[in-house]
């Protein structure tokens, strides 16, 4: 396995040390397939590729995201830009060309992979809150200002401020605000089945995420909405931001089967 890494530069920013990786790769076991194109133009390719490729899934986006989801049952590659910066079209093209193996695990053709992706997008809603901003390394200062007794509602995943500020509330009140906003945009009825994700933004302890998750479950249980599966953890972060987002995915038989399918990546496993 090739595990060459570019140097990591430490930048002292006030009271906070920011580690800026110049490569968007994670040291993964050889059972994970990955071709990760890095911001400096280098590739780090791991040894495992699937046979008889039909549809290759390559994701693109900023750091910190996507690289951890390369592997069995998920992405075949990830093309990463700098922190909170998209890669260039040239980088994306080179990354796609570098993936010489891998297929959508269920063997679906491109049309059906696209159909399932669009159905998932149509049936998922997310909303988040934060208690603190993040510091983007290239900027060197907080992405927004917030008082110690405030929380930001509806923040952006890149650290952007939300739609409004409110005084800090309890976990059950926060869950109610986020879930109510989601359900106002996504009509769910009694006995509908969903998957729940409570996602940490980078600086929230796992215990607190599970407390928030309990409150989300209580709300959905009261409404008669069935929960097929729950994911709790740091899946899509905003660097060191303190806070969380809640996502609901309305499920049908096909989406349930695909959600429960085998996956083995550094950031997500379902074995």
LOKE-686906 format. One line per 3 residues: number of its first residue (from 1); their letters; for each residue x, y, z of N, C-alpha, C. Coordinates in pm, 1 decimal, padded with zeros to 6 digits. Each point is the difference from the previous one (the first is absolute). Layout:
<nodes>
NUM) A) X/Y/Z/X/Y/Z/X/Y/Z | ...
</nodes>
This chain:
<nodes>
1) XXX) 00084.6/-00119.2/00000.0/-00084.6/00119.2/00000.0/00087.8/00123.7/00000.0 | -00034.2/00092.5/-00084.4/00071.3/00125.9/-00006.2/-00051.2/00092.6/00108.8 | 00085.7/00042.6/00091.1/-00045.0/00087.1/00109.1/00088.2/00123.6/00008.8
4) XXX) 00035.1/00054.5/-00116.3/00079.5/00122.3/-00001.1/-00085.9/00120.0/00034.0 | 00047.4/00080.4/00091.5/-00075.4/00116.4/00042.8/00085.3/00125.7/-00013.1 | -00062.9/00105.5/-00039.7/00068.2/00128.5/00000.4/00014.8/00046.1/00144.1
7) XXX) 00092.1/00089.1/00022.5/00020.0/00052.1/00134.8/-00123.7/00072.2/00048.4 | -00018.4/00002.3/00129.9/-00110.6/00072.8/00059.5/00055.7/00123.6/00068.3 | -00062.2/00110.9/-00029.2/00048.5/00127.9/00050.2/-00084.0/00043.4/00119.0
10) XXX) 00066.7/00031.8/00110.2/-00070.1/00049.1/00118.7/00002.7/00151.2/00001.3 | -00116.6/00060.1/00013.7/-00009.9/00144.5/00004.8/-00054.5/00040.1/00135.7 | 00072.3/00084.0/00071.3/-00047.6/00048.2/00127.9/-00086.7/00121.3/-00023.1
13) XXX) -00127.8/-00012.3/00038.0/-00095.1/00108.5/-00022.1/-00058.8/00039.9/00134.4 | 00059.6/00097.9/00063.3/-00045.4/00040.9/00131.8/00019.2/-00112.1/00099.9 | -00110.3/-00044.3/00061.4/00006.1/-00106.3/00098.5/-00020.7/-00136.8/-00061.6
16) XXX) -00009.8/-00006.9/-00129.4/-00042.1/-00122.3/-00066.9/00102.4/-00042.2/-00103.2 | 00038.7/-00126.0/00002.1/00091.0/-00053.0/-00101.0/-00081.8/-00067.8/-00108.0 | 00015.7/00043.7/-00122.4/-00072.9/-00057.1/-00112.5/00096.2/-00088.4/-00079.6
19) XXX) -00037.0/-00124.8/-00019.0/00079.5/-00090.8/-00081.5/-00055.8/00002.9/-00141.2 | 00080.9/00042.0/-00094.4/-00045.5/00012.4/-00137.9/00061.9/-00111.3/-00083.1 | -00076.5/-00104.5/-00033.3/00054.9/-00105.9/-00083.5/00009.6/00045.1/-00144.4
22) XXX) 00110.3/-00031.1/-00063.9/00012.2/00031.6/-00142.2/-00033.1/-00120.2/-00085.9 | -00050.6/-00104.4/00063.3/-00046.9/-00115.1/-00077.0/-00133.1/-00044.3/00057.7 | -00092.1/-00036.0/-00086.1/-00134.7/-00033.8/00045.6/-00017.6/-00149.6/00009.5
25) XXX) 00092.0/-00067.5/00065.4/-00006.9/-00144.9/00007.8/00002.8/-00046.1/00143.9 | -00063.1/-00112.6/00024.8/00000.0/-00061.3/00131.0/00062.5/-00139.0/-00012.3 | 00087.7/-00035.5/00094.1/00063.5/-00130.1/-00003.7/-00104.2/-00106.4/00027.5
28) XXX) -00034.0/-00076.0/-00102.3/-00108.6/-00096.5/00012.4/00053.2/-00140.8/-00019.7 | -00066.5/-00101.1/00058.0/00039.4/-00138.0/-00023.9/-00005.4/-00034.3/-00147.7 | 00070.9/-00102.6/-00038.9/00007.2/-00034.9/-00141.8/-00133.1/-00049.5/-00055.1
31) XXX) -00096.1/-00029.4/00087.3/-00130.9/-00042.1/-00050.5/-00081.0/00117.7/-00052.1 | 00049.9/00121.0/00021.3/-00071.9/00117.2/-00049.1/00058.2/00042.8/-00134.2 | -00086.7/00028.9/-00094.5/00047.6/00051.5/-00127.0/00002.1/00150.5/00006.2
34) XXX) 00102.5/00062.5/-00051.5/00002.9/00145.7/00000.1/00097.4/00051.3/-00102.8 | -00042.1/00098.1/-00073.2/00090.9/00083.5/-00075.0/-00036.5/00142.0/00037.8 | 00086.7/00066.0/00070.5/-00029.1/00132.1/00051.0/00092.4/00100.3/-00066.0
37) XXX) -00058.6/00090.4/-00075.0/00078.9/00104.1/-00063.5/00013.1/00116.5/00095.4 | 00121.2/00044.3/00024.0/00024.9/00097.5/00104.1/00013.8/00140.0/-00056.7 | -00015.4/00103.5/00084.5/00009.2/00136.9/-00048.5/00132.6/00034.9/-00067.0
40) XXX) 00108.1/-00069.2/00038.5/00129.2/00032.1/-00061.4/00024.3/-00078.6/-00128.5 | -00099.7/-00078.2/-00042.3/00008.7/-00065.4/-00129.7/00051.8/-00141.9/00003.0 | 00021.8/-00055.7/00120.0/00052.0/-00136.0/00010.4/-00113.1/-00098.6/00023.2
43) XXX) 00025.5/-00126.1/-00028.2/-00096.8/-00104.3/00026.4/00052.4/-00090.2/00111.2 | -00090.9/-00052.2/00079.2/00034.0/-00104.2/00095.4/-00095.3/-00114.6/-00026.9 | 00049.9/-00108.6/-00057.4/-00090.3/-00106.2/-00042.1/00023.0/-00124.8/00083.1
46) XXX) -00109.8/-00058.7/00046.7/00005.4/-00120.7/00078.7/-00021.9/-00120.1/-00090.4 | 00025.0/-00117.1/00055.2/00017.2/-00117.4/-00084.4/-00128.9/-00066.0/-00046.0 | -00110.6/00022.4/00069.1/-00119.0/-00078.8/-00026.8/-00093.9/00066.2/-00100.3
49) XXX) -00032.1/-00070.8/-00106.0/-00101.4/00044.9/-00094.2/-00091.9/-00116.4/-00032.8 | -00124.2/00029.0/-00023.4/-00096.7/-00104.8/-00029.2/00008.0/-00041.7/-00146.5 | -00045.9/-00116.8/-00027.7/00008.2/-00056.9/-00133.7/-00119.3/00042.3/-00085.2
52) XXX) 00015.8/-00007.0/-00131.3/-00107.5/00024.1/-00097.3/-00077.4/00128.0/00028.2 | 00064.9/00114.7/-00011.7/-00068.2/00125.6/00031.2/-00114.0/00027.6/-00097.2 | -00111.3/00049.5/00055.1/-00110.0/00045.2/-00085.2/-00024.1/00147.9/00022.8
55) XXX) -00019.4/00040.3/00126.4/-00015.7/00140.4/00033.4/00101.3/00034.2/00108.3 | 00083.6/00097.2/-00026.7/00100.1/00044.0/00097.3/-00050.4/00126.3/00068.3 | 00000.7/00001.8/00132.6/-00047.4/00113.6/00076.4/00118.4/00077.7/00055.2
58) XXX) 00017.4/00121.4/-00048.4/00107.0/00087.9/00045.4/-00063.5/00127.3/00051.9 | 00023.5/00032.0/00126.9/-00057.2/00119.1/00058.6/00101.8/00113.0/-00001.2 | -00049.3/00122.0/-00004.6/00087.6/00116.4/00002.8/-00048.4/00097.2/00105.5
61) XXX) 00091.9/00074.6/00055.4/-00039.0/00098.6/00099.5/00118.6/00046.1/00081.0 | -00031.4/00082.2/00098.5/00104.5/00058.9/00082.3/00041.6/-00095.5/00110.8 | 00112.3/00032.3/00061.4/00035.8/-00061.1/00126.0/-00070.8/00076.3/00111.1
64) XXX) -00043.2/-00058.1/00111.1/00014.8/-00142.5/00030.3/-00126.5/-00077.2/-00035.9 | 00004.2/-00075.8/-00104.0/-00116.5/-00078.7/-00040.8/00040.3/-00103.4/-00104.0 | -00082.0/-00102.9/-00012.5/-00000.6/-00093.3/-00112.3/00113.1/-00103.4/00000.3
67) XXX) 00122.6/00040.5/00033.7/00109.9/-00096.2/-00004.5/-00023.7/-00120.6/00088.9 | -00065.7/00020.7/00113.5/-00025.4/-00110.8/00091.7/-00106.6/-00096.1/-00047.3 | -00071.7/00034.8/-00106.3/-00108.0/-00084.4/-00048.8/00039.7/-00075.4/-00126.8
70) XXX) 00128.3/-00013.2/-00023.1/00049.2/-00077.3/-00113.9/00022.0/-00143.6/00044.6 | -00065.0/-00092.7/-00066.4/00017.5/-00139.8/00034.8/-00117.5/-00084.0/-00042.9 | -00001.8/-00122.8/00046.8/-00100.8/-00098.0/-00038.7/-00140.5/00051.6/00028.2
73) XXX) -00084.3/-00000.1/-00101.9/-00139.3/00036.5/00015.8/-00028.3/00148.2/-00008.4 | 00104.2/00082.3/-00013.8/-00022.5/00143.5/-00007.0/00078.6/00057.3/-00118.1 | 00087.8/00094.5/00024.9/00069.5/00065.3/-00111.1/00118.5/-00082.4/-00049.4
76) XXX) 00031.1/00017.0/-00128.5/00119.8/-00059.2/-00057.1/00117.1/00097.4/00004.5 | -00028.8/00127.2/00019.1/00106.6/00099.6/00008.1/-00054.9/00131.6/00049.6 | 00089.5/00086.0/00043.3/-00038.9/00133.0/00045.9/00102.9/00100.2/-00049.0
79) XXX) -00047.9/00110.6/-00050.4/00085.8/00108.0/-00048.3/-00022.3/00118.8/00092.7 | 00100.8/00036.9/00075.1/-00018.4/00100.6/00103.5/00072.0/00128.9/-00033.6 | -00068.0/00111.6/00025.2/00063.8/00129.9/-00007.1/00059.6/00035.2/00134.5
82) XXX) 00042.8/00124.1/00015.1/00049.1/00045.4/00128.8/-00116.8/00008.7/00098.3 | 00028.7/00036.3/00125.4/-00103.3/00009.0/00101.3/-00110.0/00096.4/-00044.8 | -00123.7/-00051.5/-00008.5/-00117.7/00077.2/-00040.1/00013.5/00060.7/-00139.6
85) XXX) 00076.9/-00063.2/-00087.4/00017.7/00048.4/-00136.7/-00015.6/-00117.2/-00096.6 | -00081.6/00015.6/-00100.6/-00021.1/-00107.3/-00097.1/00123.9/-00021.5/-00085.7 | 00022.5/-00123.1/-00046.4/00108.9/-00023.9/-00093.4/-00030.4/00062.5/-00135.4
88) XXX) 00101.9/00017.8/-00080.7/-00017.7/00055.1/-00134.6/-00052.2/-00108.4/-00094.0 | -00060.6/00037.7/-00113.3/-00043.8/-00101.0/-00097.4/00114.0/-00089.0/-00047.2 | 00119.2/00057.8/-00014.3/00115.6/-00079.2/-00043.2/00034.1/-00107.4/00103.1
91) XXX) -00007.0/00036.5/00129.8/00026.4/-00097.3/00105.3/-00103.9/-00111.6/-00000.9 | -00126.0/00037.7/-00020.4/-00107.2/-00099.2/-00003.8/00022.0/-00097.2/-00115.5 | 00032.7/00052.2/-00117.0/00021.7/-00084.5/-00116.4/00115.2/-00096.4/00022.2
94) XXX) 00109.5/00049.7/00056.4/00114.2/-00086.8/00026.9/-00034.8/-00106.8/00102.7 | -00079.7/00038.2/00100.0/-00039.9/-00096.3/00101.0/-00085.6/-00110.3/-00057.5 | -00092.6/00035.8/-00087.7/-00086.7/-00100.1/-00063.1/00082.0/-00094.7/-00086.4
97) XXX) 00092.4/00055.4/-00074.9/00083.4/-00083.6/-00086.6/00088.3/-00094.9/00080.1 | 00032.0/00039.6/00123.8/00089.3/-00083.1/00081.2/-00068.2/-00124.2/00053.3 | -00130.6/00001.6/00006.1/-00071.5/-00115.8/00053.2/-00018.8/-00100.3/-00111.8
100) XXX) 00079.4/-00107.0/00002.5/-00007.4/-00097.1/-00109.1/-00076.2/-00125.1/00040.8 | -00069.8/00003.2/00108.6/-00082.3/-00113.1/00041.2/-00106.6/00047.5/00095.6 | -00095.4/-00085.1/00026.5/-00106.1/00034.8/00094.8/-00133.2/00012.2/-00069.2
103) XXX) -00104.4/-00037.0/00068.2/-00134.0/00005.8/-00057.4/-00099.7/00027.3/00109.3 | -00113.1/00050.5/-00037.0/-00109.2/00010.2/00095.9/-00029.3/-00141.7/00048.4 | 00000.8/-00019.4/00133.0/00003.9/-00134.8/00056.9/-00115.8/-00088.4/-00043.3
106) XXX) -00115.3/00056.3/-00021.8/-00114.5/-00082.7/-00036.8/-00002.9/-00032.3/-00148.0 | 00093.6/00053.1/-00076.1/00005.0/-00029.1/-00141.9/-00098.9/00078.9/-00082.4 | -00054.7/00107.2/00054.2/-00095.2/00080.8/-00076.3/00070.1/00076.7/-00110.8
109) XXX) -00073.2/00026.5/-00107.1/00056.7/00080.8/-00106.3/-00008.7/00147.8/00039.5 | 00060.0/00086.0/-00082.5/00010.0/00141.4/00034.4/-00137.5/00063.7/00017.6 | -00093.3/-00036.9/-00085.1/-00134.2/00058.4/00008.0/-00065.9/-00029.8/00134.3
112) XXX) 00015.4/-00122.3/00047.9/-00062.4/-00037.8/00126.3/00075.3/00053.5/00120.4 | 00132.1/00010.6/-00009.3/00075.6/00064.3/00107.2/-00045.5/00144.8/00014.4 | -00018.4/00067.4/-00113.0/-00047.7/00139.0/00001.4/-00141.8/00007.4/00056.9
115) XXX) -00084.4/-00094.1/-00038.3/-00138.3/-00000.5/00047.9/-00005.7/-00013.7/00152.2 | 00078.8/-00091.5/00054.6/00000.2/-00021.0/00144.6/00055.6/00122.8/00072.1 | 00105.3/00059.5/-00056.1/00057.3/00119.9/00061.7/-00101.3/00113.2/00003.5
118) XXX) -00073.1/00018.6/-00109.1/-00099.3/00106.9/-00005.7/-00117.1/-00027.3/00093.1 | -00037.9/-00126.9/00013.4/-00107.7/-00033.7/00093.3/00043.0/00026.7/00143.7 | 00124.6/-00031.1/00030.5/00051.6/00026.3/00134.3/-00000.2/00149.3/00029.6
121) XXX) 00048.5/00079.6/-00094.4/00003.0/00145.1/00018.7/-00140.7/00054.6/00023.8 | -00095.7/-00050.8/-00074.9/-00138.7/00046.3/00010.9/-00059.1/-00031.4/00136.9 | 00047.3/-00105.4/00063.3/-00061.9/-00048.9/00123.4/00083.1/00024.9/00124.8
124) XXX) 00098.9/00085.1/-00007.4/00082.6/00028.8/00118.0/-00004.0/00149.0/00030.6 | 00000.7/00033.0/00129.1/00005.5/00138.0/00045.5/00097.1/00008.3/00117.5 | 00071.8/00111.8/00010.3/00096.2/00020.5/00108.3/-00010.3/00142.5/00052.3
127) XXX) 00029.6/00015.5/00128.2/00013.5/00133.0/00058.5/00092.9/-00010.0/00120.2 | 00080.1/00103.9/00020.8/00097.4/-00004.5/00106.9/-00000.1/00123.8/00087.2 | 00073.9/-00009.0/00111.4/00019.0/00111.8/00090.8/00143.5/-00003.8/00052.6
130) XXX) 00049.7/00115.4/00038.6/00135.8/00004.6/00054.2/00006.0/00093.0/00119.3 | 00094.4/-00028.5/00087.5/00026.2/00082.7/00117.3/00127.8/00080.8/-00015.9 | 00073.1/-00026.3/-00107.7/00124.2/00072.5/-00025.1/00029.4/-00000.7/-00148.8
133) XXX) 00079.5/00093.8/-00049.1/00041.5/-00002.4/-00140.3/00120.4/-00091.7/-00016.5 | 00047.3/-00011.7/-00121.8/00126.2/-00068.1/-00025.5/00099.1/00102.2/-00055.2 | 00126.1/-00039.4/-00002.2/00104.5/00086.2/-00055.5/00054.9/-00066.2/-00125.9
136) XXX) -00026.9/00059.2/-00114.2/00052.0/-00052.2/-00126.4/00147.6/00037.1/-00009.8 | 00089.9/-00096.7/-00019.3/00142.6/00028.9/00001.0/00042.5/00113.0/-00093.9 | -00060.5/00003.7/-00119.4/00039.7/00102.1/-00097.1/-00042.4/00139.7/00042.8
139) XXX) -00101.8/00007.8/00086.2/-00050.4/00129.1/00045.9/00063.6/00040.1/00132.5 | 00012.9/-00097.3/00091.4/00068.0/00025.1/00125.1/-00082.5/00068.9/00106.3 | -00131.7/00005.9/-00019.3/-00086.9/00061.0/00100.5/-00133.8/-00070.7/-00001.8
142) XXX) -00080.6/00013.2/00106.2/-00129.5/-00068.3/00004.4/-00088.1/00037.7/-00118.1 | -00079.8/-00096.4/-00045.4/-00084.2/00021.0/-00117.7/-00121.6/00087.1/00030.1 | -00036.7/00011.6/00125.5/-00104.7/00093.0/00041.7/00016.3/00026.4/00149.1
145) XXX) -00072.1/00097.8/00049.9/00006.2/00035.6/00141.6/-00126.3/-00044.9/00070.6 | 00017.2/-00050.2/00122.1/-00113.3/-00046.7/00077.8/00033.1/00017.2/00147.6 | -00098.2/00041.1/00077.6/00020.5/00016.7/00143.6/-00003.7/-00136.2/00070.1
148) XXX) 00055.4/-00003.3/00120.8/00009.6/-00126.1/00072.9/-00136.0/-00056.6/00038.8 | -00101.8/00084.7/00006.6/-00132.7/-00048.7/00037.2/-00092.0/-00014.1/-00120.5 | 00059.1/-00003.6/-00121.0/-00078.2/-00009.1/-00122.4/00028.5/-00129.6/-00075.2
151) XXX) -00090.6/-00034.4/-00089.8/00022.4/-00109.3/-00094.6/-00043.9/00045.9/-00137.9 | 00066.3/-00052.8/-00099.5/-00027.2/00034.2/-00139.5/-00087.5/-00110.1/-00059.8 | -00113.6/00038.3/-00057.7/-00093.8/-00096.5/-00057.2/00011.5/00002.8/-00152.4
154) XXX) 00013.4/-00119.2/-00061.5/00002.6/-00009.7/-00145.5/00133.2/00034.1/-00062.8 | 00108.5/-00030.8/00068.6/00133.7/00033.5/-00049.7/00032.9/-00072.8/-00130.2 | 00102.3/00050.0/-00069.8/00049.3/-00066.1/-00120.0/00112.3/-00096.0/00033.3
157) XXX) 00014.0/-00105.8/-00077.9/00099.1/-00103.4/00028.4/00142.5/00050.8/-00016.7 | 00018.9/00110.8/-00072.7/00133.5/00057.3/-00016.1/00033.6/00098.4/00110.9 | -00085.3/00006.2/00102.3/00023.6/00092.9/00109.0/-00073.5/00131.4/-00014.4
160) XXX) -00088.7/00009.8/-00099.9/-00075.3/00123.4/-00018.5/-00099.4/00020.2/00115.0 | -00031.9/00125.6/00031.9/-00101.5/00025.4/00102.0/-00136.0/-00052.1/-00044.6 | -00090.6/-00019.8/00097.8/-00129.9/-00055.8/-00030.9/-00103.1/00104.5/-00036.4
163) XXX) -00126.9/-00037.2/00013.6/-00108.6/00090.1/-00037.2/-00039.5/00091.8/00115.8 | 00035.0/-00039.5/00123.5/-00030.7/00086.0/00114.7/00077.3/-00048.0/00122.5 | 00010.8/00087.1/00097.7/00058.7/-00033.2/00129.6/-00110.8/-00006.8/00104.5
166) XXX) 00016.9/-00090.8/00096.9/-00092.2/-00010.0/00112.3/00080.6/-00022.6/00127.4 | -00061.4/00023.2/00114.0/00062.9/-00033.6/00125.7/00012.6/-00152.2/00009.9 | 00108.0/-00043.6/00063.0/00023.1/-00143.6/00012.8/-00117.2/-00066.7/00070.7
169) XXX) -00039.7/-00115.2/-00052.4/-00111.6/-00074.8/00056.1/00044.8/-00140.1/00037.9 | -00088.6/-00074.0/00061.6/00029.9/-00136.9/00040.6/-00005.2/-00093.8/-00119.8 | 00050.3/-00122.5/00020.9/00007.3/-00096.1/-00110.6/-00136.7/-00030.9/-00057.8
172) XXX) -00101.7/-00014.1/00087.4/-00133.4/-00030.6/-00053.1/-00056.5/00116.6/-00079.0 | 00029.8/00123.1/00042.6/-00047.0/00116.8/-00074.0/00072.7/00014.4/-00133.4 | 00130.3/-00027.0/-00000.3/00077.4/00006.8/-00124.2/-00050.4/-00104.4/-00099.0
175) XXX) -00022.3/-00121.4/00049.1/-00051.8/-00104.9/-00087.9/-00135.0/00039.4/-00058.5 | -00085.8/00060.6/00082.5/-00132.1/00040.3/-00047.6/00010.1/00105.9/-00108.5 | 00089.6/00097.9/00017.7/00017.8/00105.3/-00100.4/00043.1/-00060.0/-00133.7
178) XXX) 00100.9/-00085.7/00004.0/00055.1/-00054.9/-00124.1/-00096.9/-00097.4/-00066.2 | -00058.1/-00090.7/00077.5/-00091.1/-00099.0/-00057.8/-00126.2/00067.5/-00052.7 | -00051.9/00097.8/00072.1/-00120.9/00069.9/-00047.2/00025.8/00069.4/-00133.4
181) XXX) 00115.6/00064.8/-00013.0/00033.7/00063.6/-00127.2/00012.7/-00102.3/-00112.1 | 00059.2/-00113.9/00029.5/00014.1/-00105.6/-00100.7/-00137.6/-00051.6/-00042.3 | -00086.3/-00026.1/00097.3/-00131.2/-00057.1/-00031.5/-00092.5/00100.0/-00067.8
184) XXX) 00025.5/00127.8/00020.3/-00077.6/00101.0/-00072.6/00031.7/-00000.5/-00148.5 | 00118.8/-00049.2/-00034.3/00042.0/-00004.4/-00140.3/-00009.8/-00140.5/-00059.2 | -00020.9/-00096.4/00087.0/00000.1/-00141.0/-00041.2/-00117.8/-00068.2/00068.6
187) XXX) -00106.6/-00019.1/-00069.5/-00121.8/-00052.1/00059.6/00012.3/-00149.9/00026.5 | -00002.0/-00034.8/00129.2/00001.5/-00139.2/00040.1/-00129.0/-00030.5/00073.8 | -00052.3/-00120.2/-00021.7/-00124.0/-00041.1/00063.6/00026.7/-00115.3/00096.3
190) XXX) -00097.7/-00026.9/00082.9/00010.9/-00110.4/00093.7/00030.2/-00129.5/-00075.3 | 00091.0/-00077.7/00057.0/00046.0/-00128.7/-00053.8/00097.5/00014.4/-00116.5 | 00030.3/00123.6/-00044.7/00110.8/00016.5/-00093.7/00129.3/-00043.2/00068.4
193) XXX) 00094.5/-00045.8/-00078.6/00124.9/-00052.3/00054.5/00116.0/00088.2/-00044.7 | 00090.5/00030.7/00093.0/00111.2/00089.4/-00029.8/00131.0/-00056.4/00053.1 | 00107.9/00051.4/-00055.0/00132.6/-00014.1/00059.3/00036.2/00134.0/00060.8
196) XXX) 00062.8/-00003.2/00115.9/00037.4/00120.7/00072.9/00151.5/00010.0/00007.1 | 00053.0/00118.7/-00029.6/00141.9/00026.9/00023.1/00012.7/00121.4/00090.8 | 00071.1/-00017.4/00110.5/00038.2/00111.4/00085.9/00150.6/00017.2/-00018.3
199) XXX) 00034.7/00107.0/-00069.7/00137.2/00020.1/-00046.1/00070.1/00107.0/00083.1 | 00116.8/-00033.8/00052.8/00079.2/00097.4/00073.0/00078.2/00089.4/-00095.0 | 00017.2/00125.4/00038.0/00070.0/00095.7/-00086.4/00149.0/00007.6/00027.6
202) XXX) 00050.5/-00084.5/00089.6/00143.7/-00007.1/00022.8/00042.3/00022.2/00143.2 | -00075.2/00083.4/00073.9/00040.8/00033.8/00135.8/-00097.1/-00041.7/00107.7 | -00096.8/-00083.1/-00034.1/-00101.7/-00041.3/00096.5/00027.2/-00142.5/00047.4
205) XXX) 00005.7/-00023.3/00131.4/00023.2/-00135.9/00050.7/-00108.4/-00096.4/-00045.5 | 00040.2/-00124.4/-00020.7/-00093.7/-00102.4/-00046.3/-00116.0/-00016.7/00097.4 | 00027.4/00011.3/00128.9/-00105.8/-00013.5/00099.5/-00110.9/00101.8/-00024.1
208) XXX) 00036.7/00123.8/-00032.0/-00099.7/00103.5/-00024.1/-00078.7/-00027.4/-00127.4 | 00065.3/-00057.8/-00100.2/-00072.2/-00036.5/-00122.1/-00105.5/-00106.1/00029.3 | 00033.7/-00095.6/00088.0/-00097.0/-00103.3/00034.4/-00115.6/00055.4/00082.6
211) XXX) 00025.6/00101.9/00082.0/-00108.8/00065.0/00072.4/-00095.7/00066.3/-00098.9 | 00056.6/00070.0/-00099.3/-00082.5/00062.2/-00103.4/-00075.8/-00106.4/-00078.4 | 00065.6/-00110.4/-00029.2/-00063.9/-00109.0/-00072.9/-00119.4/-00055.7/00076.9
214) XXX) 00014.3/-00012.4/00131.1/-00112.3/-00048.5/00081.4/-00121.7/00091.3/-00014.1 | 00025.4/00130.1/-00000.9/-00111.4/00094.0/-00012.0/-00064.4/-00006.7/-00138.5 | 00080.5/-00019.8/-00103.3/-00054.3/-00017.3/-00135.2/-00089.6/-00123.5/-00004.8
217) XXX) 00046.7/-00109.4/00059.7/-00079.8/-00122.7/00003.3/-00131.7/00023.1/00072.8 | 00005.8/00072.6/00111.5/-00123.7/00026.1/00075.7/-00102.7/00074.9/-00084.8 | 00047.0/00099.8/-00074.8/-00090.6/00078.2/-00084.6/-00062.3/-00087.2/-00108.4
220) XXX) 00081.9/-00078.6/-00066.4/-00051.4/-00084.2/-00108.8/-00092.1/-00109.3/00053.2 | 00035.4/-00055.7/00116.5/-00087.0/-00102.0/00060.3/-00138.5/00057.0/00030.4 | -00003.6/00122.6/00051.9/-00127.4/00062.8/00032.6/-00086.8/00022.1/-00124.3
223) XXX) 00064.8/00017.8/-00113.3/-00072.8/00023.6/-00124.8/-00031.4/-00129.6/-00073.2 | 00042.9/-00112.8/00055.1/-00026.5/-00128.7/-00063.5/00087.3/-00027.9/-00120.2 | 00111.1/00071.0/-00011.9/00093.0/-00020.8/-00111.9/00101.2/-00106.5/00040.4
226) XXX) 00010.6/-00103.7/-00079.1/00086.8/-00113.4/00033.2/00145.1/00029.1/-00039.9 | 00091.7/-00041.3/00084.7/00142.2/00021.3/-00025.0/00063.6/-00133.5/-00035.4 | 00042.9/-00012.2/-00123.5/00061.6/-00124.2/-00046.4/00145.4/-00008.9/00043.1
229) XXX) 00069.5/00113.0/-00004.5/00142.5/-00002.4/00031.5/00044.6/00137.3/00047.5 | 00097.4/00000.5/00090.9/00053.5/00124.9/00054.0/00151.1/00000.8/-00012.0 | 00054.4/00112.3/-00044.6/00144.7/00020.9/-00006.8/00034.0/00121.7/00085.4
232) XXX) 00094.1/-00015.2/00091.0/00041.5/00109.0/00087.8/00151.9/00009.2/-00003.2 | 00052.6/00118.0/-00030.8/00145.2/00017.1/-00003.2/00040.5/00116.9/-00087.1 | 00130.0/00015.5/-00018.5/00054.5/00107.9/-00083.6/00017.5/-00050.5/-00143.1
235) XXX) -00102.0/00017.6/-00081.8/00003.3/-00046.9/-00138.2/00035.0/00111.7/-00098.2 | -00041.5/00121.0/00028.3/00029.3/00114.7/-00086.2/00021.0/00120.7/00091.0 | 00125.2/00036.7/00019.1/00032.2/00100.1/00100.9/00028.3/00137.1/-00061.0
238) XXX) -00000.2/00098.4/00086.8/00044.7/00136.1/-00033.8/00120.8/00032.7/00087.3 | 00105.5/-00077.5/-00019.7/00123.7/00011.6/00077.2/-00028.6/-00018.5/00148.7 | 00024.2/00103.9/00082.6/-00014.6/-00015.6/00145.0/-00130.3/00058.6/00052.5
241) XXX) -00093.9/00031.4/-00086.7/-00126.1/00062.1/00040.7/-00074.2/-00087.8/00101.0 | -00056.1/00064.8/00101.6/-00081.2/-00069.6/00099.8/-00146.0/00006.6/-00041.9 | -00061.0/-00114.2/-00015.1/-00139.4/-00003.1/-00041.5/-00033.4/-00132.0/-00066.8
244) XXX) -00116.9/-00004.5/-00062.2/-00045.9/-00124.3/-00061.5/-00103.2/00030.4/-00107.1 | -00017.2/-00095.2/-00090.2/-00107.6/00007.0/-00098.2/-00082.8/-00126.8/00009.8 | -00125.5/00012.9/-00035.8/-00091.5/-00113.8/-00001.4/-00047.4/-00022.2/-00142.8
247) XXX) 00004.2/-00123.4/-00044.7/-00048.6/-00034.9/-00133.7/-00102.3/-00111.9/00011.2 | -00106.3/00011.4/-00078.2/-00100.7/-00105.0/-00010.5/-00010.6/-00043.7/-00145.4 | 00003.4/-00129.2/-00022.7/-00016.6/-00056.9/-00133.5/-00124.3/-00088.1/00001.1
250) XXX) -00100.2/00038.0/-00078.3/-00120.7/-00081.5/-00012.7/00032.5/-00122.3/-00084.9 | -00035.8/-00116.7/00050.5/00041.1/-00124.9/-00062.2/-00115.2/-00071.5/-00068.5 | 00034.3/-00069.7/-00107.2/-00086.6/-00101.1/-00058.0/00078.7/-00130.3/-00002.0
253) XXX) -00056.0/-00103.9/-00057.9/00067.5/-00128.7/00001.5/00136.8/00002.8/-00065.6 | 00010.7/00068.3/-00112.6/00127.5/00006.2/-00070.8/00105.3/00073.4/00080.5 | -00035.8/00117.1/00054.6/00097.9/00077.5/00075.9/00040.4/-00071.1/00128.6
256) XXX) -00091.6/-00071.8/00062.7/00034.8/-00076.6/00119.9/00103.5/-00107.1/-00033.4 | -00021.4/-00069.1/-00109.8/00092.2/-00106.5/-00039.5/00138.5/00056.5/-00029.0 | 00005.7/00112.4/-00068.7/00128.6/00059.5/-00034.0/00068.1/00059.8/00122.8
259) XXX) -00077.1/00059.9/00089.7/00057.6/00055.3/00122.4/00060.8/-00109.5/00087.3 | -00059.8/-00116.7/-00002.8/00047.1/-00110.9/00083.1/00107.4/-00084.0/-00068.3 | 00036.7/00035.6/-00123.2/00099.2/-00078.4/-00073.4/00137.9/00011.5/00065.0
262) XXX) 00084.7/-00095.7/-00027.4/00133.6/-00005.1/00057.6/00084.4/00118.7/-00046.4 | 00070.4/00059.9/00094.2/00091.9/00109.9/-00030.6/00118.1/-00008.3/00095.4 | 00117.7/00029.6/-00051.9/00120.9/-00005.7/00082.5/00094.0/00111.3/-00043.8
265) XXX) -00005.3/00111.6/00070.6/00085.7/00114.7/-00028.0/00056.3/00051.6/00131.9 | 00102.1/00085.5/-00004.8/00054.6/00052.8/00126.0/-00103.3/00075.3/00083.9 | -00095.3/00069.4/-00062.2/-00092.6/00084.0/00074.2/-00137.4/-00062.5/00020.8
268) XXX) -00031.0/-00107.9/-00071.1/-00130.8/-00062.7/00012.5/00011.0/-00148.9/-00028.7 | -00052.4/-00080.4/00092.3/00000.8/-00144.8/-00019.6/-00136.3/-00058.7/00031.3 | -00039.5/-00091.4/-00084.5/-00123.7/-00075.7/00019.8/00028.5/-00141.1/-00045.4
271) X) 00042.5/-00084.2/00092.7/00048.0/-00133.8/-00036.0/-00094.4/-00107.0/00053.7
</nodes>
